[in-house]
Amino acid sequence: MSIIIAIIIFGLLVLFHELGHFLLAKKNGIKVEEFSIGMGPKLCHFKKGETDYCIKLLPLGGSCMMAGEDEESDDENAFNKKSVWARMSVILAGPIFNFILAFVLAIFVSSIAGVNNNTLKGITENSGAEQAGLQAGDKIIKLNNTKIHIFEDISLFLQTHPNGEAVQVTYERDGVKQKVSVTPTKTEEGGYLFGFQSERTKGNPIEVIKYSFYNVIYYIKAVIQSLGMLISGQVSVNQLSGPVGIVRMIGNTYEQAQKINIMSVILSLTSFSILLSANLGVMNLLPIPALDGGRFIFLLIEAIRGKRMSTEKEGMIHFVGFCALMVLMVFLFANDIRMIFVR
């Protein structure tokens, strides 16, 4: 069941990503030779017009192959024949569609489960928040200079401030903004908490849209923050998860949620999909050859120089980037399998 659910989720995320490239390519009159979900040998396909639509064996990744994307083409509808701005829009459309999907899924979750805003529903006894005089009903506006829109922003703040230092909390009570210094309390696990308590509340349509937007922003910031922690050494590469690890997390989410009811399963898996979709969008925007971000950098350089780099050189750079990504994928697979036996 975990594998089936994972394939469905991966397929949806990849479909939306490639659909972004596809729709913008069509809008700009670019010839799309193949639109596929998955990698490897074709399981089934059909051709409509100039495009071959395929489902492939391995449920990882997908493609929107355009004429003249990685090679020279004399076709007037080739990718390389279009303006640099048209090509930029096509490249950026994939990640942007992942953010749009995350937003739509967030609206679905918020509409049913409610919104997790920045208003406190309670205060933990003997916590730093209680000692500072904070109360239920207070609305947290800022932690130091970091704006707080949803309760998850507070958890994200604590991840980057793990030393338990006093924090300047700006909050609103009865329409009046106030400031107070709060020292987080150390937990038995070694982390720190302010002692804030929250719960989801039903919001009106405007609130659902607003907090869904902030929810997607939170996930994007969480992914970027995790990358920063990886680069700085705060997180080990051994803690990275690949497809196998993600399938395990999906399985654990499913097993925990099904103990409650089917709606809990749907909401939990949808919430996990929001994270994955935001993650896919951010990762594809990284300036790494073969990824959308790497291709966008080349287009940006072309826009500045007014001249395109040699197609052969650019293609070789993207090929090297693709090989490096495959090596990383193998490492992640091996790391996932190792973690199964270690645990």
Phi and psi in degrees as a GROMACS rama.xvg file:
@    title "Ramachandran Plot"
@    xaxis  label "Phi"
@    yaxis  label "Psi"
@TYPE xy
-60.325  -42.0186  SER-2
-66.8746  -42.6675  ILE-3
-62.0829  -46.4614  ILE-4
-63.3282  -41.1239  ILE-5
-62.6133  -42.2646  ALA-6
-62.4079  -41.2289  ILE-7
-63.7312  -44.9012  ILE-8
-66.3872  -48.4526  ILE-9
-58.4374  -43.6891  PHE-10
-60.5884  -42.1236  GLY-11
-64.0698  -44.7744  LEU-12
-65.0917  -44.5687  LEU-13
-67.8601  -40.9119  VAL-14
-57.5612  -46.9111  LEU-15
-66.2202  -40.3821  PHE-16
-61.0342  -52.1237  HIS-17
-68.4926  -29.6733  GLU-18
-62.9441  -35.4292  LEU-19
-60.3646  -49.7751  GLY-20
-58.9597  -44.6394  HIS-21
-62.3054  -49.4699  PHE-22
-64.8416  -41.2804  LEU-23
-71.4184  -32.2373  LEU-24
-64.1904  -46.4192  ALA-25
-62.7004  -40.7053  LYS-26
-61.3322  -34.54  LYS-27
-93.309  10.1891  ASN-28
71.7377  27.6807  GLY-29
-91.3264  137.896  ILE-30
-76.1817  117.677  LYS-31
-99.3862  115.147  VAL-32
-82.5367  -35.2688  GLU-33
-148.073  136.032  GLU-34
-122.964  114.344  PHE-35
-134.015  150.173  SER-36
-114.384  125.422  ILE-37
97.2349  177.328  GLY-38
-132.757  163.937  MET-39
91.0251  -155.207  GLY-40
-64.201  149.948  PRO-41
-75.6344  131.356  LYS-42
-86.4887  -43.0885  LEU-43
-157.09  153.88  CYS-44
-162.706  160.085  HIS-45
-148.679  152.73  PHE-46
-110.861  131.245  LYS-47
-131.262  118.864  LYS-48
65.7497  -129.461  GLY-49
-93.1962  -2.29007  GLU-50
-110.578  135.362  THR-51
-97.8889  116.65  ASP-52
-95.9356  124.086  TYR-53
-132.105  149.381  CYS-54
-117.068  125.546  ILE-55
-108.866  168.18  LYS-56
-61.7851  -51.3312  LEU-57
-87.0776  120.029  LEU-58
-78.3664  48.0171  PRO-59
-129.586  118.173  LEU-60
79.4936  -170.789  GLY-61
-177.255  -177.32  GLY-62
-155.638  153.708  SER-63
-129.856  88.8204  CYS-64
-83.7281  119.563  MET-65
-110.883  142.425  MET-66
-60.6837  133.42  ALA-67
77.0125  14.8337  GLY-68
-78.5897  -44.3009  GLU-69
-118.194  6.65531  ASP-70
-150.91  162.499  GLU-71
-69.8771  142.293  GLU-72
-145.543  139.272  SER-73
-91.5424  -1.22849  ASP-74
-64.9838  128.864  ASP-75
-63.8146  -18.3081  GLU-76
-100.907  14.7931  ASN-77
-73.4086  153.77  ALA-78
-55.5096  -44.509  PHE-79
-71.6673  -9.85543  ASN-80
-90.3114  -10.9308  LYS-81
-87.3623  163.551  LYS-82
-64.0046  156.22  SER-83
-61.9811  -32.7391  VAL-84
-71.5563  -36.0491  TRP-85
-65.2106  -42.6342  ALA-86
-66.1402  -37.4257  ARG-87
-60.5183  -43.9112  MET-88
-62.8353  -37.4877  SER-89
-66.4158  -44.1625  VAL-90
-66.2587  -42.0343  ILE-91
-75.9667  -19.4806  LEU-92
-61.4586  -35.5566  ALA-93
-59.463  -59.1261  GLY-94
-59.5953  -39.0468  PRO-95
-62.8993  -38.9802  ILE-96
-65.2649  -30.9579  PHE-97
-66.8839  -37.9414  ASN-98
-68.3698  -37.1233  PHE-99
-63.9015  -43.8418  ILE-100
-60.9967  -43.8641  LEU-101
-59.4104  -40.4053  ALA-102
-64.8578  -44.6971  PHE-103
-62.4801  -43.3074  VAL-104
-65.9188  -36.2983  LEU-105
-65.4043  -37.8538  ALA-106
-62.2324  -42.1786  ILE-107
-59.7746  -47.88  PHE-108
-64.9132  -46.2254  VAL-109
-65.1858  -33.5255  SER-110
-66.5483  -34.0042  SER-111
-95.5845  -47.1433  ILE-112
-90.6785  -12.0051  ALA-113
95.146  174.166  GLY-114
-105.871  148.573  VAL-115
-108.835  79.5533  ASN-116
-79.4721  -166.593  ASN-117
-101.29  20.045  ASN-118
-96.0598  128.4  THR-119
-73.3717  134.287  LEU-120
-96.9951  -12.958  LYS-121
-177.226  171.817  GLY-122
-130.043  133.85  ILE-123
-72.6221  135.684  THR-124
-62.0859  143.36  GLU-125
60.8034  23.173  ASN-126
-94.8934  169.588  SER-127
-61.8653  -35.4669  GLY-128
-64.433  -41.891  ALA-129
-66.0605  -42.325  GLU-130
-65.1179  -28.2994  GLN-131
-83.4006  -6.76807  ALA-132
91.1654  11.5338  GLY-133
-72.2255  151.767  LEU-134
-134.336  162.685  GLN-135
-60.193  138.073  ALA-136
98.8216  -15.7195  GLY-137
-69.5606  141.354  ASP-138
-106.185  116.855  LYS-139
-77.5759  121.99  ILE-140
-99.711  -45.9956  ILE-141
-144.073  150.815  LYS-142
-119.357  110.655  LEU-143
55.9316  -118.543  ASN-144
-105.399  10.4138  ASN-145
-91.763  121.067  THR-146
-71.5734  140.526  LYS-147
-115.164  121.137  ILE-148
-110.068  -37.9642  HIS-149
-131.429  163.43  ILE-150
-62.9783  -31.0878  PHE-151
-61.6049  -26.5589  GLU-152
-61.4992  -29.0421  ASP-153
-68.3553  -43.5135  ILE-154
-62.8221  -40.3618  SER-155
-64.31  -37.949  LEU-156
-62.2932  -43.309  PHE-157
-65.5752  -28.3672  LEU-158
-65.6883  -31.2076  GLN-159
-94.8154  -1.89726  THR-160
-132.603  68.6756  HIS-161
-85.9475  6.45955  PRO-162
-97.851  1.33194  ASN-163
74.767  21.3995  GLY-164
-74.5112  153.821  GLU-165
-61.1212  141.174  ALA-166
-122.656  137.168  VAL-167
-80.953  112.323  GLN-168
-103.262  121.493  VAL-169
-99.4336  125.15  THR-170
-137.889  164.501  TYR-171
-118.912  129.075  GLU-172
-133.308  122.15  ARG-173
55.3879  38.5401  ASP-174
81.1914  1.57402  GLY-175
-113.856  128.771  VAL-176
-82.7272  136.262  LYS-177
-137.747  163.617  GLN-178
-127.558  146.036  LYS-179
-153.908  149.406  VAL-180
-91.3144  127.833  SER-181
-123.269  128.12  VAL-182
-99.5506  117.375  THR-183
-59.1816  148.752  PRO-184
-96.5534  135.444  THR-185
-76.8516  134.264  LYS-186
-91.6854  170.413  THR-187
-63.7745  -27.4012  GLU-188
-80.6683  -6.86533  GLU-189
100.365  -4.97947  GLY-190
-87.6278  -172.761  GLY-191
-131.07  143.452  TYR-192
-136.576  147.512  LEU-193
-77.371  -29.8055  PHE-194
100.365  14.1033  GLY-195
-77.5041  143.059  PHE-196
-123.666  143.421  GLN-197
-140.503  168.231  SER-198
-154.508  151.689  GLU-199
-70.5246  139.42  ARG-200
-128.896  147.708  THR-201
-67.9438  132.168  LYS-202
-116.143  161.792  GLY-203
-75.2383  169.392  ASN-204
-53.0961  -38.8934  PRO-205
-65.0948  -43.6113  ILE-206
-65.6687  -38.9949  GLU-207
-59.836  -45.6373  VAL-208
-65.6944  -44.321  ILE-209
-62.8555  -50.3398  LYS-210
-73.16  -25.1915  TYR-211
-66.8389  -40.4056  SER-212
-60.9367  -47.3364  PHE-213
-64.7563  -30.7955  TYR-214
-65.2555  -42.1943  ASN-215
-66.1646  -42.2554  VAL-216
-58.9424  -40.2782  ILE-217
-58.8719  -47.1048  TYR-218
-64.5668  -39.0175  TYR-219
-62.9586  -45.5493  ILE-220
-64.401  -35.9747  LYS-221
-64.3357  -41.061  ALA-222
-65.6869  -46.122  VAL-223
-62.6009  -40.9785  ILE-224
-64.27  -40.3225  GLN-225
-63.4716  -39.6345  SER-226
-63.4139  -40.9005  LEU-227
-62.1854  -40.8749  GLY-228
-67.3106  -32.7639  MET-229
-67.988  -44.5756  LEU-230
-65.7568  -38.7177  ILE-231
-79.6804  -7.55448  SER-232
89.6026  2.51988  GLY-233
-70.6593  -23.8459  GLN-234
-123.137  132.841  VAL-235
-81.1176  149.208  SER-236
-62.3588  -23.0503  VAL-237
-69.727  -12.4426  ASN-238
-90.5627  -3.12593  GLN-239
-72.2984  145.542  LEU-240
-115.703  140.664  SER-241
-105.936  -161.073  GLY-242
-55.9776  -41.2116  PRO-243
-64.6007  -43.2464  VAL-244
-64.3554  -38.1562  GLY-245
-66.6493  -39.5776  ILE-246
-60.5901  -39.9648  VAL-247
-64.1195  -41.4489  ARG-248
-66.0467  -39.1869  MET-249
-62.668  -41.7356  ILE-250
-62.2014  -43.488  GLY-251
-64.351  -40.8913  ASN-252
-61.4464  -44.5072  THR-253
-63.662  -45.2378  TYR-254
-64.1618  -39.6829  GLU-255
-70.3525  -41.6519  GLN-256
-71.7421  -34.0533  ALA-257
-69.9139  -14.9014  GLN-258
-69.7796  -18.9688  LYS-259
-95.3859  -73.7699  ILE-260
-167.726  173.994  ASN-261
-65.1018  -34.6482  ILE-262
-65.4777  -35.5735  MET-263
-64.3132  -37.3919  SER-264
-62.0762  -47.4313  VAL-265
-62.364  -46.2632  ILE-266
-67.5384  -40.3383  LEU-267
-65.4718  -45.6978  SER-268
-69.3212  -33.7321  LEU-269
-66.813  -41.8593  THR-270
-61.2777  -40.6098  SER-271
-65.419  -36.0483  PHE-272
-66.7205  -32.8721  SER-273
-61.2387  -46.0428  ILE-274
-60.0508  -47.0653  LEU-275
-65.219  -39.4904  LEU-276
-66.8593  -43.0767  SER-277
-64.3205  -39.8399  ALA-278
-61.3435  -45.9502  ASN-279
-62.3923  -40.5556  LEU-280
-63.0417  -46.6874  GLY-281
-65.9189  -46.8172  VAL-282
-61.5448  -36.7165  MET-283
-72.6915  -18.0644  ASN-284
-88.0367  -5.28809  LEU-285
-63.4329  139.861  LEU-286
-75.7753  58.5924  PRO-287
-111.674  130.323  ILE-288
-51.8387  142.133  PRO-289
87.6263  -22.9903  ALA-290
-89.3565  164.341  LEU-291
-58.5852  -37.5871  ASP-292
-63.4388  -39.5875  GLY-293
-65.7783  -41.6108  GLY-294
-65.7945  -37.2826  ARG-295
-64.7267  -37.2906  PHE-296
-60.489  -42.5691  ILE-297
-62.9784  -39.4482  PHE-298
-68.1697  -36.7289  LEU-299
-65.0324  -42.1158  LEU-300
-62.3887  -40.7666  ILE-301
-62.6633  -41.6171  GLU-302
-63.633  -35.8697  ALA-303
-75.5742  -44.0551  ILE-304
-76.7222  -27.6524  ARG-305
77.2717  14.8756  GLY-306
-148.698  136.14  LYS-307
-83.0927  143.651  ARG-308
-68.5312  155.59  MET-309
-52.9952  129.672  SER-310
-58.5758  -38.1986  THR-311
-64.8978  -44.4144  GLU-312
-65.4547  -45.51  LYS-313
-62.6009  -42.3537  GLU-314
-61.0775  -39.6643  GLY-315
-65.4663  -41.4824  MET-316
-62.509  -43.3442  ILE-317
-66.2029  -34.0439  HIS-318
-65.3351  -43.4221  PHE-319
-62.1613  -41.4941  VAL-320
-62.1782  -41.0706  GLY-321
-62.7789  -42.3913  PHE-322
-61.8718  -41.4371  CYS-323
-63.5784  -38.5842  ALA-324
-66.0458  -37.0901  LEU-325
-65.7354  -38.9072  MET-326
-62.7011  -42.659  VAL-327
-61.903  -40.5656  LEU-328
-61.9996  -42.3885  MET-329
-63.0064  -41.9803  VAL-330
-61.0723  -43.0931  PHE-331
-65.5678  -39.9482  LEU-332
-59.4093  -48.1186  PHE-333
-63.0542  -40.5198  ALA-334
-66.1995  -40.2989  ASN-335
-60.8899  -45.8136  ASP-336
-65.6062  -39.5684  ILE-337
-60.8916  -42.6899  ARG-338
-65.708  -29.9715  MET-339
-61.831  -43.8101  ILE-340
-78.9557  -31.7366  PHE-341
-64.8393  -39.5342  VAL-342
